[in-house]
Amino acid sequence: MPDSYDVLRSVLTSSFRVPEEEIEPERTFAHLDLDSLALTELVLVLHERLGVRVSTEAAVGTSTLEEVARQLDALRAEGARPVGPS
């Protein structure tokens, strides 16, 4: 399973043409000049790639790329848990 930060980084460079040297864990999406429409699209692309949906609100404001990647990792881990008997 690829690391969520690596997937996020790849999506930002390939789909949103953010220069790789601008992508750092402590940066926010505001630092990368992504507007609300771009963030909505990013949420959809990450859902397609990772199979989990992070809220657009989580990506807005002061959330760093590292914090969003950690949230994606947590959501992926929850989805990977085996379902026990009812």
HTML snippet that shows the backbone in 3Dmol.js (N, CA, C, O; Angstrom):
<script src="https://3Dmol.org/build/3Dmol-min.js"></script>
<div id="view" style="width:600px;height:400px;position:relative"></div>
<script>
const pdb = `
ATOM      1  N   MET A   1       0.856  -1.165   0.000  1.00  0.00           N
ATOM      2  CA  MET A   1       0.000   0.000   0.000  1.00  0.00           C
ATOM      3  C   MET A   1       0.906   1.234   0.000  1.00  0.00           C
ATOM      4  O   MET A   1       1.734   1.390   0.898  1.00  0.00           O
ATOM      5  N   PRO A   2       0.761   2.104  -0.990  1.00  0.00           N
ATOM      6  CA  PRO A   2       1.620   3.297  -1.046  1.00  0.00           C
ATOM      7  C   PRO A   2       1.317   4.255   0.101  1.00  0.00           C
ATOM      8  O   PRO A   2       0.185   4.334   0.579  1.00  0.00           O
ATOM      9  N   ASP A   3       2.328   4.966   0.527  1.00  0.00           N
ATOM     10  CA  ASP A   3       2.198   5.953   1.582  1.00  0.00           C
ATOM     11  C   ASP A   3       1.285   7.081   1.110  1.00  0.00           C
ATOM     12  O   ASP A   3       1.415   7.557  -0.017  1.00  0.00           O
ATOM     13  N   SER A   4       0.371   7.505   1.962  1.00  0.00           N
ATOM     14  CA  SER A   4      -0.587   8.549   1.589  1.00  0.00           C
ATOM     15  C   SER A   4       0.106   9.857   1.229  1.00  0.00           C
ATOM     16  O   SER A   4      -0.337  10.557   0.318  1.00  0.00           O
ATOM     17  N   TYR A   5       1.180  10.196   1.925  1.00  0.00           N
ATOM     18  CA  TYR A   5       1.895  11.440   1.614  1.00  0.00           C
ATOM     19  C   TYR A   5       2.479  11.368   0.207  1.00  0.00           C
ATOM     20  O   TYR A   5       2.437  12.350  -0.533  1.00  0.00           O
ATOM     21  N   ASP A   6       3.021  10.211  -0.163  1.00  0.00           N
ATOM     22  CA  ASP A   6       3.577  10.057  -1.510  1.00  0.00           C
ATOM     23  C   ASP A   6       2.497  10.179  -2.581  1.00  0.00           C
ATOM     24  O   ASP A   6       2.722  10.776  -3.634  1.00  0.00           O
ATOM     25  N   VAL A   7       1.325   9.611  -2.307  1.00  0.00           N
ATOM     26  CA  VAL A   7       0.213   9.721  -3.258  1.00  0.00           C
ATOM     27  C   VAL A   7      -0.239  11.173  -3.355  1.00  0.00           C
ATOM     28  O   VAL A   7      -0.466  11.682  -4.453  1.00  0.00           O
ATOM     29  N   LEU A   8      -0.370  11.840  -2.212  1.00  0.00           N
ATOM     30  CA  LEU A   8      -0.764  13.249  -2.197  1.00  0.00           C
ATOM     31  C   LEU A   8       0.228  14.088  -2.994  1.00  0.00           C
ATOM     32  O   LEU A   8      -0.166  14.942  -3.788  1.00  0.00           O
ATOM     33  N   ARG A   9       1.485  13.845  -2.781  1.00  0.00           N
ATOM     34  CA  ARG A   9       2.548  14.563  -3.494  1.00  0.00           C
ATOM     35  C   ARG A   9       2.446  14.315  -5.009  1.00  0.00           C
ATOM     36  O   ARG A   9       2.549  15.248  -5.806  1.00  0.00           O
ATOM     37  N   SER A  10       2.246  13.067  -5.385  1.00  0.00           N
ATOM     38  CA  SER A  10       2.128  12.704  -6.793  1.00  0.00           C
ATOM     39  C   SER A  10       0.922  13.382  -7.446  1.00  0.00           C
ATOM     40  O   SER A  10       1.021  13.886  -8.565  1.00  0.00           O
ATOM     41  N   VAL A  11      -0.207  13.393  -6.753  1.00  0.00           N
ATOM     42  CA  VAL A  11      -1.419  14.025  -7.286  1.00  0.00           C
ATOM     43  C   VAL A  11      -1.207  15.527  -7.451  1.00  0.00           C
ATOM     44  O   VAL A  11      -1.609  16.109  -8.458  1.00  0.00           O
ATOM     45  N   LEU A  12      -0.577  16.146  -6.463  1.00  0.00           N
ATOM     46  CA  LEU A  12      -0.346  17.586  -6.540  1.00  0.00           C
ATOM     47  C   LEU A  12       0.558  17.948  -7.716  1.00  0.00           C
ATOM     48  O   LEU A  12       0.326  18.952  -8.388  1.00  0.00           O
ATOM     49  N   THR A  13       1.582  17.142  -7.967  1.00  0.00           N
ATOM     50  CA  THR A  13       2.490  17.456  -9.069  1.00  0.00           C
ATOM     51  C   THR A  13       1.887  17.109 -10.422  1.00  0.00           C
ATOM     52  O   THR A  13       2.034  17.874 -11.375  1.00  0.00           O
ATOM     53  N   SER A  14       1.212  15.970 -10.523  1.00  0.00           N
ATOM     54  CA  SER A  14       0.712  15.540 -11.832  1.00  0.00           C
ATOM     55  C   SER A  14      -0.625  16.169 -12.208  1.00  0.00           C
ATOM     56  O   SER A  14      -0.800  16.592 -13.351  1.00  0.00           O
ATOM     57  N   SER A  15      -1.560  16.242 -11.285  1.00  0.00           N
ATOM     58  CA  SER A  15      -2.896  16.748 -11.615  1.00  0.00           C
ATOM     59  C   SER A  15      -3.040  18.254 -11.435  1.00  0.00           C
ATOM     60  O   SER A  15      -3.837  18.895 -12.119  1.00  0.00           O
ATOM     61  N   PHE A  16      -2.259  18.816 -10.506  1.00  0.00           N
ATOM     62  CA  PHE A  16      -2.426  20.232 -10.196  1.00  0.00           C
ATOM     63  C   PHE A  16      -1.195  21.065 -10.558  1.00  0.00           C
ATOM     64  O   PHE A  16      -1.147  22.271 -10.316  1.00  0.00           O
ATOM     65  N   ARG A  17      -0.215  20.399 -11.137  1.00  0.00           N
ATOM     66  CA  ARG A  17       1.001  21.068 -11.632  1.00  0.00           C
ATOM     67  C   ARG A  17       1.702  21.935 -10.585  1.00  0.00           C
ATOM     68  O   ARG A  17       2.242  22.998 -10.889  1.00  0.00           O
ATOM     69  N   VAL A  18       1.675  21.449  -9.349  1.00  0.00           N
ATOM     70  CA  VAL A  18       2.418  22.128  -8.292  1.00  0.00           C
ATOM     71  C   VAL A  18       3.873  21.687  -8.424  1.00  0.00           C
ATOM     72  O   VAL A  18       4.146  20.487  -8.462  1.00  0.00           O
ATOM     73  N   PRO A  19       4.807  22.626  -8.496  1.00  0.00           N
ATOM     74  CA  PRO A  19       6.216  22.244  -8.599  1.00  0.00           C
ATOM     75  C   PRO A  19       6.645  21.406  -7.393  1.00  0.00           C
ATOM     76  O   PRO A  19       6.345  21.747  -6.249  1.00  0.00           O
ATOM     77  N   GLU A  20       7.341  20.321  -7.662  1.00  0.00           N
ATOM     78  CA  GLU A  20       7.719  19.388  -6.608  1.00  0.00           C
ATOM     79  C   GLU A  20       8.494  20.060  -5.478  1.00  0.00           C
ATOM     80  O   GLU A  20       8.338  19.693  -4.313  1.00  0.00           O
ATOM     81  N   GLU A  21       9.327  21.041  -5.818  1.00  0.00           N
ATOM     82  CA  GLU A  21      10.127  21.702  -4.782  1.00  0.00           C
ATOM     83  C   GLU A  21       9.272  22.541  -3.824  1.00  0.00           C
ATOM     84  O   GLU A  21       9.752  22.929  -2.759  1.00  0.00           O
ATOM     85  N   GLU A  22       8.018  22.828  -4.185  1.00  0.00           N
ATOM     86  CA  GLU A  22       7.120  23.578  -3.309  1.00  0.00           C
ATOM     87  C   GLU A  22       6.365  22.684  -2.335  1.00  0.00           C
ATOM     88  O   GLU A  22       5.765  23.172  -1.378  1.00  0.00           O
ATOM     89  N   ILE A  23       6.394  21.390  -2.574  1.00  0.00           N
ATOM     90  CA  ILE A  23       5.630  20.461  -1.742  1.00  0.00           C
ATOM     91  C   ILE A  23       6.498  19.998  -0.584  1.00  0.00           C
ATOM     92  O   ILE A  23       7.478  19.275  -0.764  1.00  0.00           O
ATOM     93  N   GLU A  24       6.112  20.434   0.606  1.00  0.00           N
ATOM     94  CA  GLU A  24       6.801  20.063   1.840  1.00  0.00           C
ATOM     95  C   GLU A  24       5.753  19.721   2.881  1.00  0.00           C
ATOM     96  O   GLU A  24       4.659  20.285   2.858  1.00  0.00           O
ATOM     97  N   PRO A  25       6.059  18.808   3.795  1.00  0.00           N
ATOM     98  CA  PRO A  25       5.062  18.354   4.771  1.00  0.00           C
ATOM     99  C   PRO A  25       4.401  19.466   5.579  1.00  0.00           C
ATOM    100  O   PRO A  25       3.228  19.355   5.932  1.00  0.00           O
ATOM    101  N   GLU A  26       5.130  20.527   5.872  1.00  0.00           N
ATOM    102  CA  GLU A  26       4.567  21.592   6.719  1.00  0.00           C
ATOM    103  C   GLU A  26       3.782  22.642   5.936  1.00  0.00           C
ATOM    104  O   GLU A  26       3.234  23.568   6.534  1.00  0.00           O
ATOM    105  N   ARG A  27       3.719  22.518   4.626  1.00  0.00           N
ATOM    106  CA  ARG A  27       2.974  23.467   3.799  1.00  0.00           C
ATOM    107  C   ARG A  27       1.480  23.190   3.892  1.00  0.00           C
ATOM    108  O   ARG A  27       1.059  22.059   4.132  1.00  0.00           O
ATOM    109  N   THR A  28       0.690  24.234   3.700  1.00  0.00           N
ATOM    110  CA  THR A  28      -0.762  24.083   3.623  1.00  0.00           C
ATOM    111  C   THR A  28      -1.185  24.208   2.157  1.00  0.00           C
ATOM    112  O   THR A  28      -0.392  24.609   1.305  1.00  0.00           O
ATOM    113  N   PHE A  29      -2.422  23.866   1.878  1.00  0.00           N
ATOM    114  CA  PHE A  29      -2.923  24.017   0.511  1.00  0.00           C
ATOM    115  C   PHE A  29      -2.998  25.486   0.133  1.00  0.00           C
ATOM    116  O   PHE A  29      -2.851  25.833  -1.039  1.00  0.00           O
ATOM    117  N   ALA A  30      -3.225  26.353   1.117  1.00  0.00           N
ATOM    118  CA  ALA A  30      -3.223  27.795   0.849  1.00  0.00           C
ATOM    119  C   ALA A  30      -1.842  28.244   0.388  1.00  0.00           C
ATOM    120  O   ALA A  30      -1.732  29.086  -0.504  1.00  0.00           O
ATOM    121  N   HIS A  31      -0.781  27.688   0.990  1.00  0.00           N
ATOM    122  CA  HIS A  31       0.580  28.011   0.561  1.00  0.00           C
ATOM    123  C   HIS A  31       0.812  27.607  -0.895  1.00  0.00           C
ATOM    124  O   HIS A  31       1.612  28.222  -1.600  1.00  0.00           O
ATOM    125  N   LEU A  32       0.107  26.573  -1.332  1.00  0.00           N
ATOM    126  CA  LEU A  32       0.270  26.069  -2.693  1.00  0.00           C
ATOM    127  C   LEU A  32      -0.701  26.726  -3.671  1.00  0.00           C
ATOM    128  O   LEU A  32      -0.772  26.345  -4.840  1.00  0.00           O
ATOM    129  N   ASP A  33      -1.452  27.721  -3.178  1.00  0.00           N
ATOM    130  CA  ASP A  33      -2.407  28.484  -3.996  1.00  0.00           C
ATOM    131  C   ASP A  33      -3.508  27.630  -4.604  1.00  0.00           C
ATOM    132  O   ASP A  33      -3.929  27.865  -5.736  1.00  0.00           O
ATOM    133  N   LEU A  34      -3.976  26.629  -3.847  1.00  0.00           N
ATOM    134  CA  LEU A  34      -5.098  25.823  -4.315  1.00  0.00           C
ATOM    135  C   LEU A  34      -6.386  26.431  -3.769  1.00  0.00           C
ATOM    136  O   LEU A  34      -6.537  26.581  -2.557  1.00  0.00           O
ATOM    137  N   ASP A  35      -7.310  26.779  -4.653  1.00  0.00           N
ATOM    138  CA  ASP A  35      -8.572  27.366  -4.223  1.00  0.00           C
ATOM    139  C   ASP A  35      -9.580  26.270  -3.864  1.00  0.00           C
ATOM    140  O   ASP A  35      -9.272  25.081  -3.947  1.00  0.00           O
ATOM    141  N   SER A  36     -10.777  26.682  -3.467  1.00  0.00           N
ATOM    142  CA  SER A  36     -11.777  25.715  -3.006  1.00  0.00           C
ATOM    143  C   SER A  36     -12.193  24.741  -4.104  1.00  0.00           C
ATOM    144  O   SER A  36     -12.463  23.574  -3.820  1.00  0.00           O
ATOM    145  N   LEU A  37     -12.248  25.198  -5.341  1.00  0.00           N
ATOM    146  CA  LEU A  37     -12.587  24.295  -6.448  1.00  0.00           C
ATOM    147  C   LEU A  37     -11.493  23.245  -6.636  1.00  0.00           C
ATOM    148  O   LEU A  37     -11.783  22.066  -6.840  1.00  0.00           O
ATOM    149  N   ALA A  38     -10.248  23.675  -6.567  1.00  0.00           N
ATOM    150  CA  ALA A  38      -9.126  22.734  -6.691  1.00  0.00           C
ATOM    151  C   ALA A  38      -9.135  21.733  -5.539  1.00  0.00           C
ATOM    152  O   ALA A  38      -8.847  20.553  -5.741  1.00  0.00           O
ATOM    153  N   LEU A  39      -9.464  22.196  -4.331  1.00  0.00           N
ATOM    154  CA  LEU A  39      -9.515  21.287  -3.182  1.00  0.00           C
ATOM    155  C   LEU A  39     -10.624  20.252  -3.333  1.00  0.00           C
ATOM    156  O   LEU A  39     -10.455  19.090  -2.961  1.00  0.00           O
ATOM    157  N   THR A  40     -11.754  20.680  -3.881  1.00  0.00           N
ATOM    158  CA  THR A  40     -12.853  19.736  -4.122  1.00  0.00           C
ATOM    159  C   THR A  40     -12.412  18.672  -5.127  1.00  0.00           C
ATOM    160  O   THR A  40     -12.686  17.486  -4.940  1.00  0.00           O
ATOM    161  N   GLU A  41     -11.740  19.090  -6.173  1.00  0.00           N
ATOM    162  CA  GLU A  41     -11.225  18.139  -7.160  1.00  0.00           C
ATOM    163  C   GLU A  41     -10.174  17.220  -6.538  1.00  0.00           C
ATOM    164  O   GLU A  41     -10.144  16.022  -6.819  1.00  0.00           O
ATOM    165  N   LEU A  42      -9.317  17.784  -5.696  1.00  0.00           N
ATOM    166  CA  LEU A  42      -8.287  16.989  -5.018  1.00  0.00           C
ATOM    167  C   LEU A  42      -8.920  15.894  -4.170  1.00  0.00           C
ATOM    168  O   LEU A  42      -8.457  14.753  -4.187  1.00  0.00           O
ATOM    169  N   VAL A  43      -9.969  16.226  -3.432  1.00  0.00           N
ATOM    170  CA  VAL A  43     -10.667  15.237  -2.605  1.00  0.00           C
ATOM    171  C   VAL A  43     -11.179  14.092  -3.479  1.00  0.00           C
ATOM    172  O   VAL A  43     -11.078  12.927  -3.095  1.00  0.00           O
ATOM    173  N   LEU A  44     -11.724  14.418  -4.646  1.00  0.00           N
ATOM    174  CA  LEU A  44     -12.243  13.383  -5.553  1.00  0.00           C
ATOM    175  C   LEU A  44     -11.120  12.505  -6.109  1.00  0.00           C
ATOM    176  O   LEU A  44     -11.266  11.285  -6.186  1.00  0.00           O
ATOM    177  N   VAL A  45     -10.010  13.117  -6.491  1.00  0.00           N
ATOM    178  CA  VAL A  45      -8.875  12.357  -7.028  1.00  0.00           C
ATOM    179  C   VAL A  45      -8.290  11.443  -5.949  1.00  0.00           C
ATOM    180  O   VAL A  45      -7.971  10.286  -6.225  1.00  0.00           O
ATOM    181  N   LEU A  46      -8.149  11.949  -4.735  1.00  0.00           N
ATOM    182  CA  LEU A  46      -7.621  11.121  -3.640  1.00  0.00           C
ATOM    183  C   LEU A  46      -8.573   9.966  -3.336  1.00  0.00           C
ATOM    184  O   LEU A  46      -8.130   8.859  -3.030  1.00  0.00           O
ATOM    185  N   HIS A  47      -9.868  10.221  -3.418  1.00  0.00           N
ATOM    186  CA  HIS A  47     -10.845   9.143  -3.206  1.00  0.00           C
ATOM    187  C   HIS A  47     -10.678   8.053  -4.261  1.00  0.00           C
ATOM    188  O   HIS A  47     -10.729   6.864  -3.944  1.00  0.00           O
ATOM    189  N   GLU A  48     -10.478   8.455  -5.510  1.00  0.00           N
ATOM    190  CA  GLU A  48     -10.261   7.478  -6.583  1.00  0.00           C
ATOM    191  C   GLU A  48      -8.980   6.687  -6.372  1.00  0.00           C
ATOM    192  O   GLU A  48      -8.961   5.473  -6.572  1.00  0.00           O
ATOM    193  N   ARG A  49      -7.922   7.357  -5.974  1.00  0.00           N
ATOM    194  CA  ARG A  49      -6.612   6.701  -5.824  1.00  0.00           C
ATOM    195  C   ARG A  49      -6.497   5.855  -4.568  1.00  0.00           C
ATOM    196  O   ARG A  49      -5.883   4.788  -4.588  1.00  0.00           O
ATOM    197  N   LEU A  50      -7.092   6.334  -3.463  1.00  0.00           N
ATOM    198  CA  LEU A  50      -6.873   5.670  -2.176  1.00  0.00           C
ATOM    199  C   LEU A  50      -8.096   4.928  -1.647  1.00  0.00           C
ATOM    200  O   LEU A  50      -7.984   4.111  -0.733  1.00  0.00           O
ATOM    201  N   GLY A  51      -9.251   5.210  -2.216  1.00  0.00           N
ATOM    202  CA  GLY A  51     -10.457   4.514  -1.781  1.00  0.00           C
ATOM    203  C   GLY A  51     -11.048   5.056  -0.495  1.00  0.00           C
ATOM    204  O   GLY A  51     -11.931   4.423   0.084  1.00  0.00           O
ATOM    205  N   VAL A  52     -10.592   6.201  -0.032  1.00  0.00           N
ATOM    206  CA  VAL A  52     -11.157   6.842   1.160  1.00  0.00           C
ATOM    207  C   VAL A  52     -11.430   8.298   0.824  1.00  0.00           C
ATOM    208  O   VAL A  52     -10.826   8.868  -0.085  1.00  0.00           O
ATOM    209  N   ARG A  53     -12.342   8.882   1.568  1.00  0.00           N
ATOM    210  CA  ARG A  53     -12.706  10.270   1.302  1.00  0.00           C
ATOM    211  C   ARG A  53     -12.375  11.121   2.523  1.00  0.00           C
ATOM    212  O   ARG A  53     -12.900  10.909   3.616  1.00  0.00           O
ATOM    213  N   VAL A  54     -11.500  12.079   2.306  1.00  0.00           N
ATOM    214  CA  VAL A  54     -11.186  13.063   3.324  1.00  0.00           C
ATOM    215  C   VAL A  54     -12.103  14.254   3.064  1.00  0.00           C
ATOM    216  O   VAL A  54     -12.402  14.562   1.911  1.00  0.00           O
ATOM    217  N   SER A  55     -12.545  14.916   4.105  1.00  0.00           N
ATOM    218  CA  SER A  55     -13.449  16.047   3.893  1.00  0.00           C
ATOM    219  C   SER A  55     -12.689  17.234   3.324  1.00  0.00           C
ATOM    220  O   SER A  55     -11.511  17.437   3.618  1.00  0.00           O
ATOM    221  N   THR A  56     -13.376  18.006   2.513  1.00  0.00           N
ATOM    222  CA  THR A  56     -12.773  19.216   1.955  1.00  0.00           C
ATOM    223  C   THR A  56     -12.392  20.161   3.088  1.00  0.00           C
ATOM    224  O   THR A  56     -11.376  20.851   3.010  1.00  0.00           O
ATOM    225  N   GLU A  57     -13.207  20.193   4.142  1.00  0.00           N
ATOM    226  CA  GLU A  57     -12.932  21.058   5.287  1.00  0.00           C
ATOM    227  C   GLU A  57     -11.602  20.714   5.942  1.00  0.00           C
ATOM    228  O   GLU A  57     -10.911  21.597   6.450  1.00  0.00           O
ATOM    229  N   ALA A  58     -11.239  19.425   5.932  1.00  0.00           N
ATOM    230  CA  ALA A  58      -9.972  19.000   6.533  1.00  0.00           C
ATOM    231  C   ALA A  58      -8.787  19.534   5.746  1.00  0.00           C
ATOM    232  O   ALA A  58      -7.703  19.729   6.295  1.00  0.00           O
ATOM    233  N   ALA A  59      -8.995  19.765   4.478  1.00  0.00           N
ATOM    234  CA  ALA A  59      -7.906  20.235   3.622  1.00  0.00           C
ATOM    235  C   ALA A  59      -7.799  21.755   3.583  1.00  0.00           C
ATOM    236  O   ALA A  59      -6.793  22.302   3.132  1.00  0.00           O
ATOM    237  N   VAL A  60      -8.836  22.427   4.055  1.00  0.00           N
ATOM    238  CA  VAL A  60      -8.868  23.883   3.997  1.00  0.00           C
ATOM    239  C   VAL A  60      -8.222  24.477   5.247  1.00  0.00           C
ATOM    240  O   VAL A  60      -8.204  23.859   6.312  1.00  0.00           O
ATOM    241  N   GLY A  61      -7.705  25.666   5.093  1.00  0.00           N
ATOM    242  CA  GLY A  61      -7.216  26.394   6.258  1.00  0.00           C
ATOM    243  C   GLY A  61      -5.809  26.014   6.640  1.00  0.00           C
ATOM    244  O   GLY A  61      -4.896  26.032   5.814  1.00  0.00           O
ATOM    245  N   THR A  62      -5.641  25.671   7.898  1.00  0.00           N
ATOM    246  CA  THR A  62      -4.295  25.502   8.420  1.00  0.00           C
ATOM    247  C   THR A  62      -3.795  24.065   8.397  1.00  0.00           C
ATOM    248  O   THR A  62      -2.682  23.804   8.854  1.00  0.00           O
ATOM    249  N   SER A  63      -4.576  23.130   7.884  1.00  0.00           N
ATOM    250  CA  SER A  63      -4.111  21.748   7.820  1.00  0.00           C
ATOM    251  C   SER A  63      -2.896  21.658   6.911  1.00  0.00           C
ATOM    252  O   SER A  63      -2.920  22.125   5.772  1.00  0.00           O
ATOM    253  N   THR A  64      -1.838  21.056   7.425  1.00  0.00           N
ATOM    254  CA  THR A  64      -0.641  20.883   6.608  1.00  0.00           C
ATOM    255  C   THR A  64      -0.796  19.633   5.749  1.00  0.00           C
ATOM    256  O   THR A  64      -1.677  18.806   5.987  1.00  0.00           O
ATOM    257  N   LEU A  65       0.062  19.511   4.760  1.00  0.00           N
ATOM    258  CA  LEU A  65       0.037  18.315   3.918  1.00  0.00           C
ATOM    259  C   LEU A  65       0.273  17.074   4.762  1.00  0.00           C
ATOM    260  O   LEU A  65      -0.346  16.035   4.530  1.00  0.00           O
ATOM    261  N   GLU A  66       1.168  17.176   5.745  1.00  0.00           N
ATOM    262  CA  GLU A  66       1.449  16.049   6.624  1.00  0.00           C
ATOM    263  C   GLU A  66       0.211  15.660   7.433  1.00  0.00           C
ATOM    264  O   GLU A  66      -0.066  14.473   7.602  1.00  0.00           O
ATOM    265  N   GLU A  67      -0.536  16.647   7.935  1.00  0.00           N
ATOM    266  CA  GLU A  67      -1.747  16.347   8.709  1.00  0.00           C
ATOM    267  C   GLU A  67      -2.809  15.678   7.843  1.00  0.00           C
ATOM    268  O   GLU A  67      -3.484  14.750   8.287  1.00  0.00           O
ATOM    269  N   VAL A  68      -2.953  16.144   6.623  1.00  0.00           N
ATOM    270  CA  VAL A  68      -3.920  15.530   5.713  1.00  0.00           C
ATOM    271  C   VAL A  68      -3.490  14.104   5.378  1.00  0.00           C
ATOM    272  O   VAL A  68      -4.324  13.200   5.328  1.00  0.00           O
ATOM    273  N   ALA A  69      -2.202  13.900   5.149  1.00  0.00           N
ATOM    274  CA  ALA A  69      -1.694  12.547   4.852  1.00  0.00           C
ATOM    275  C   ALA A  69      -1.932  11.616   6.043  1.00  0.00           C
ATOM    276  O   ALA A  69      -2.293  10.454   5.855  1.00  0.00           O
ATOM    277  N   ARG A  70      -1.732  12.115   7.260  1.00  0.00           N
ATOM    278  CA  ARG A  70      -2.002  11.288   8.450  1.00  0.00           C
ATOM    279  C   ARG A  70      -3.477  10.932   8.548  1.00  0.00           C
ATOM    280  O   ARG A  70      -3.824   9.809   8.912  1.00  0.00           O
ATOM    281  N   GLN A  71      -4.349  11.885   8.224  1.00  0.00           N
ATOM    282  CA  GLN A  71      -5.778  11.603   8.239  1.00  0.00           C
ATOM    283  C   GLN A  71      -6.117  10.548   7.190  1.00  0.00           C
ATOM    284  O   GLN A  71      -6.911   9.644   7.453  1.00  0.00           O
ATOM    285  N   LEU A  72      -5.524  10.657   6.010  1.00  0.00           N
ATOM    286  CA  LEU A  72      -5.739   9.647   4.969  1.00  0.00           C
ATOM    287  C   LEU A  72      -5.249   8.277   5.420  1.00  0.00           C
ATOM    288  O   LEU A  72      -5.925   7.274   5.195  1.00  0.00           O
ATOM    289  N   ASP A  73      -4.073   8.226   6.058  1.00  0.00           N
ATOM    290  CA  ASP A  73      -3.546   6.955   6.572  1.00  0.00           C
ATOM    291  C   ASP A  73      -4.512   6.342   7.588  1.00  0.00           C
ATOM    292  O   ASP A  73      -4.764   5.137   7.562  1.00  0.00           O
ATOM    293  N   ALA A  74      -5.052   7.177   8.484  1.00  0.00           N
ATOM    294  CA  ALA A  74      -5.989   6.679   9.499  1.00  0.00           C
ATOM    295  C   ALA A  74      -7.259   6.146   8.850  1.00  0.00           C
ATOM    296  O   ALA A  74      -7.756   5.088   9.236  1.00  0.00           O
ATOM    297  N   LEU A  75      -7.782   6.863   7.877  1.00  0.00           N
ATOM    298  CA  LEU A  75      -8.986   6.402   7.180  1.00  0.00           C
ATOM    299  C   LEU A  75      -8.727   5.103   6.429  1.00  0.00           C
ATOM    300  O   LEU A  75      -9.579   4.215   6.405  1.00  0.00           O
ATOM    301  N   ARG A  76      -7.563   4.994   5.822  1.00  0.00           N
ATOM    302  CA  ARG A  76      -7.213   3.765   5.103  1.00  0.00           C
ATOM    303  C   ARG A  76      -7.074   2.599   6.073  1.00  0.00           C
ATOM    304  O   ARG A  76      -7.495   1.483   5.767  1.00  0.00           O
ATOM    305  N   ALA A  77      -6.488   2.847   7.235  1.00  0.00           N
ATOM    306  CA  ALA A  77      -6.326   1.788   8.227  1.00  0.00           C
ATOM    307  C   ALA A  77      -7.689   1.310   8.738  1.00  0.00           C
ATOM    308  O   ALA A  77      -7.891   0.113   8.941  1.00  0.00           O
ATOM    309  N   GLU A  78      -8.614   2.238   8.943  1.00  0.00           N
ATOM    310  CA  GLU A  78      -9.967   1.868   9.373  1.00  0.00           C
ATOM    311  C   GLU A  78     -10.646   1.006   8.323  1.00  0.00           C
ATOM    312  O   GLU A  78     -11.338   0.044   8.658  1.00  0.00           O
ATOM    313  N   GLY A  79     -10.453   1.345   7.057  1.00  0.00           N
ATOM    314  CA  GLY A  79     -11.048   0.589   5.967  1.00  0.00           C
ATOM    315  C   GLY A  79     -10.423  -0.775   5.786  1.00  0.00           C
ATOM    316  O   GLY A  79     -11.046  -1.673   5.219  1.00  0.00           O
ATOM    317  N   ALA A  80      -9.185  -0.945   6.264  1.00  0.00           N
ATOM    318  CA  ALA A  80      -8.479  -2.205   6.092  1.00  0.00           C
ATOM    319  C   ALA A  80      -8.757  -3.181   7.227  1.00  0.00           C
ATOM    320  O   ALA A  80      -8.340  -4.337   7.159  1.00  0.00           O
ATOM    321  N   ARG A  81      -9.450  -2.738   8.264  1.00  0.00           N
ATOM    322  CA  ARG A  81      -9.741  -3.629   9.385  1.00  0.00           C
ATOM    323  C   ARG A  81     -10.693  -4.715   8.959  1.00  0.00           C
ATOM    324  O   ARG A  81     -11.663  -4.455   8.247  1.00  0.00           O
ATOM    325  N   PRO A  82     -10.422  -5.945   9.393  1.00  0.00           N
ATOM    326  CA  PRO A  82     -11.360  -7.025   9.078  1.00  0.00           C
ATOM    327  C   PRO A  82     -12.660  -6.825   9.854  1.00  0.00           C
ATOM    328  O   PRO A  82     -12.658  -6.350  10.990  1.00  0.00           O
ATOM    329  N   VAL A  83     -13.746  -7.190   9.228  1.00  0.00           N
ATOM    330  CA  VAL A  83     -15.055  -7.080   9.874  1.00  0.00           C
ATOM    331  C   VAL A  83     -15.273  -8.327  10.707  1.00  0.00           C
ATOM    332  O   VAL A  83     -15.190  -9.450  10.210  1.00  0.00           O
ATOM    333  N   GLY A  84     -15.552  -8.111  11.982  1.00  0.00           N
ATOM    334  CA  GLY A  84     -15.790  -9.231  12.898  1.00  0.00           C
ATOM    335  C   GLY A  84     -17.201  -9.748  12.782  1.00  0.00           C
ATOM    336  O   GLY A  84     -18.036  -9.151  12.102  1.00  0.00           O
ATOM    337  N   PRO A  85     -17.474 -10.864  13.448  1.00  0.00           N
ATOM    338  CA  PRO A  85     -18.848 -11.424  13.408  1.00  0.00           C
ATOM    339  C   PRO A  85     -19.807 -10.489  14.126  1.00  0.00           C
ATOM    340  O   PRO A  85     -19.437  -9.819  15.089  1.00  0.00           O
ATOM    341  N   SER A  86     -21.045 -10.451  13.645  1.00  0.00           N
ATOM    342  CA  SER A  86     -22.067  -9.585  14.242  1.00  0.00           C
ATOM    343  C   SER A  86     -22.724 -10.237  15.406  1.00  0.00           C
ATOM    344  O   SER A  86     -23.609  -9.646  16.026  1.00  0.00           O
TER     345      SER A  86
END
`;
const viewer = $3Dmol.createViewer("view");
viewer.addModel(pdb, "pdb");
viewer.setStyle({}, {cartoon: {color: "spectrum"}});
viewer.zoomTo();
viewer.render();
</script>
